[in-house]
């Protein structure tokens, strides 16, 4: 009996209809994003196979030099720079047609939509981003899939939210859900992508409200994607030896090593648009120039073109015939610098592609270099240099993107191995601290209180916690009007004064009826009736507001009575003053500023 009663209580306090609605919307968004991701990957592979593989004999996903690839000739090799140049030109034309959000990475566009535009993304933006990214990545542009799928998935969530006419807050959550589902699908990392979506919004903290929507959408997006492309991990690594605690401090060196490369990476992404903008004035033509330059770099090393996942596999599990050496470490450093340059030229020129994947590729090169040096110097202590490349992936991403938790989970999911969880935490922690003032995403704000979207939330929260007595001294109420006063005389009094609401005195008791300027509209349309009407004919019931009521209650009464001011009454029901929209706005703004200042002080204290 007690169990049945508690069950009823649980149902009473749980909005099952709202829960089911949210589950359905998030599942819908996730499946749509997953299918878009599946088509996205297939299209990129198809374009790349034809444009580079069949035409030139260049296979970027194979760990072999381009000149050694099957079907490659000396003559066809020199046509290589033209392919990414054509891809950049097509990408620029598409971006010009579908909107400026299509240029560049894509994650920043999602962040701006969340923070500044109530998560509103036009339906044509995801389509344009999907098309432009296919030609950029399919022709060898040095960028990743996550940025485009963040915008494509987020745009799907925004469009679905607008279609179902959800609130601004709900649309923001669906935007995050779609972004997480898109990334989780193409990378096969449903949990890590959900954490990434709620953590990438801020340099400090995460969006706790988005946990449930992002988890649900990511699961369904992952399911839809693997139903087409199959399951599996992005990078397979051989079994690692048991972790020795004495080697854990060595992984902190990876965090130290990736910090300067992360700083250089972000500066390159900021510098490239300015430099290329001086060479080519028209924005839609710059991706063509960037693609041409990337193609020239590809003549030196194919590792610098494309996403670069094939080369990560080589760094993670180098051949046994190639023992660890300082020389190989130097080569990895050169590859890291080259990848930074190639990504800056691709994304910085406006080419449509993400920076997430190049981050983990660069981190793998840097971490692999550290592992090579340590393994060459201390072979007994560091028998597996590839483990340091794995840790470098997480350290680089967590530092430059300010997503430490997501970076740890994402790397573990990418390789399907949690053996290096502790070293990852150490390295990511070090890089996160060293890159505190550097960010991969310009639209990323400091914390929730710095977001315009959440600032409105702080104001709404203030409406629920502040009381009418917090308004301070109330404005005096007008003198009560006798209910039998002629309406014509009352209208003269309204014109001469500035008040918008008037109490009607029927007896010696509390005020129960009022007349507002807006309630006179219907009567004022026929002035011939004025001499025959009294004030009581225009009366409307008073909805009392007490000093103990919240400001939210005050706004509800103002909206219900359709007036700008309302009377505040004491415990006995007698009018003690007037308050209106102006008073609420003034106090709410003051309280929001105070709370934001407190949050900033707390943040500086923690730092």
Residue, then its C-alpha position, 0 to 999 in steps of 0.5 A: x500500500x505504501x509502495x503504491x502511494x509513493x508511486x502515485x506521488x512520483x507520478x504527480x511530481x513527474x511530468x511524463x508528458x513533457x518527458x515523452x515530448x522531449x525524448x521524442x524531439x531529441x530522438x528525432x533530431x538524433x536520427x536526422x543528424x545521424x542520417x545526415x552524417x552517414x550521407x556526409x561520410x559516404x559523399x566525402x569518401x566518394x568524392x575523394x576516391x574519384x578526384x584523388x584516387x582514380x584521377x591521380x592515384x593519390x590515396x590519402x587514407x593509406x599510410x604511404x607516400x603519395x609518390x608510392x601510391x598505386x597509379x601515381x605518375x610524375x605528370x599526374x603528381x603535378x596536377x595535385x594542387x589543382x584538385x584542392x584548388x577546385x574544391x576550394x573554389x566550389x566551396x566558396x561559390x556554395x558558401x556565397x549562395x547559402x550564407x556566410x555561416x558556411x565559410x570556415x569551421x562551423x562550430x563557431x557558427x553554432x556557438x554564436x547561434x546559441x549565445x546571441x541568436x536564440x539558437x535560430x539557424x536558417x534551414x539553408x545553412x545546414x544544406x550549404x555547409x553539408x555541400x561545401x564541406x563535401x567538396x572541401x574535404x573530398x578534394x583533400x582540404x586539411x580540415x575535419x568533419x566535426x565542424x561541419x557536422x556540428x553546424x549541420x546537426x545543430x541546424x537540424x535541431x534548430x529547424x526542427x525546434x522552430x517547426x514544432x514552435x518550441x520556446x527559445x530555451x528549448x530550441x537552444x537545447x535542441x541545437x546542442x542535441x543536434x550538434x552532439x548527435x552530428x559529431x557523435x555519429x561521424x566519429x562513433x563517439x556518442x558519449x564523448x560528443x554529448x559531453x563535448x556539446x555541453x562543454x564547448x559553450x564555455x571556457x569554464x564549466x558546461x551547460x548542465x541543462x543540455x545533458x539529457x537532450x544531448x545524451x538521447x540525441x547522440x545515442x539515436x544519431x550513433x544508432x542511425x549512423x552505424x546502421x549504415x556504416x557499421x560499428x567499430x572504433x576510429x583508431x585501433x591500437x594493440x593491447x597496452x602493457x599495464x600502467x606503471x605509476x612511475x611513468x605517469x609524471x612523464x605524460x605531464x610532459x606531453x601536456x607541456x609539449x602541446x601547449x606551444x603548438x596549441x598556441x601556434x595553431x590558434x594564432x595560425x587560424x587567426x592570421x591566415x584570414x588576414x593575410x589571404x584577405x590582402x591577396x584576394x579581396x573577394x571572400x568566396x575566392x579565398x578558399x581556392x587560393x587556400x586549396x592551391x597552397x595546401x595542394x603544394x604542401x601535399x607535394x611534399x607530404x600527403x600527411x598534410x592533406x585531408x583529415x590525416x587519420x591514416x597517419x595517426x594510426x601509424x603514429x599510434x602503432x609504429x612499425x617494429x622495424x622502425x625503432x624509437x629515435x630522436x630523428x623520428x621525433x623531429x620528423x613528427x614535429x615537422x609534420x605537426x607544424x605542417x599540419x598547423x599550416x595546412x589547416x590554417x590555409x584551408x579553414x583560415x581561407x574560408x574552406x568549409x571544414x572543422x578544426x577538431x580533427x586537425x587538433x587531434x592529428x597535430x596532438x598525435x604528432x606532438x605526443x608521438x614525438x615526446x614518446x619517441x624521445x623518451x623511448x629512445x632515452x629510456x627504452x625500459x621505462x617507455x616501451x610503447x611510444x605510441x601511447x604518448x601519441x594517444x595522450x597527445x591527442x587528448x591533451x591538444x584538444x582539451x587545451x585549445x578547445x577548453x573541453x578537458x572532460x570531453x577530450x578524455x572521454x573522446x580519445x578513449x572512445x576513439x580507440x576503444x581503450x581506457x587503459x590510459x585514462x589516468x595519463x590522459x587526465x594528467x596531460x589534459x590537465x596540464x595543457x588546459x591550465x597552460x592554454x587558459x587564455x587561448x581558445x580554438x573557438x572565438x565565439x566561446x564565452x568565458x562562462x554561463x554568466x557571460x552568455x547573453x542567452x544565460x543572462x536572460x536566464x539569470x534575469x528570469x531567475x531573479x524574477x522568481x526569487x526577488x519579492x515586491x518588497x525588494x522594489x523599495x519605496x513604492x510610488x503613491x497610489x492616486x486618490x480613489x475615485x467614487x464609483x458614481x462619478x460621471x465618466x465624462x468628469x473622470x476622463x477629464x481627470x485622466x487627461x490632466x494626470x499621468x496615472x494609468x490605473x485608478x482605484x474605485x471606492x465603493x465603501x470604506x473597505x479595501x479597494x476591489x475594483x479599478x479603472x485603467x486607461x486601457x479599459x476605457x478604449x471600448x467606451x471612448x470609441x462612442x463619446x455620445x455615451x459619456x454623459x450617461x455613464x459612470x465610473x463603475x461602468x468601466x470598472x474591472x476587478x482588482x487582482x491584488x499583489x502583496x509585498x510578499x509576492x514574487x516579481x514573477x507574480x507581479x508580471x503575471x498580474x500586469x499581463x492579466x489586467x493588461x495594464x502598465x501598473x498595478x496596486x500593491x496591497x497590504x495584508x488587510x487588502x488596503x492599497x499602499x502603493x503602485x508598481x509596474x513594468x519599469x520598476x520590475x525592469x530596474x530591479x531585475x537589471x540591477x540584480x542580474x548585474x550584481x549576480x554576474x559580478x559575484x560570479x566573476x569575483x568567484x571565478x577570479x578567486x578560484x584562479 
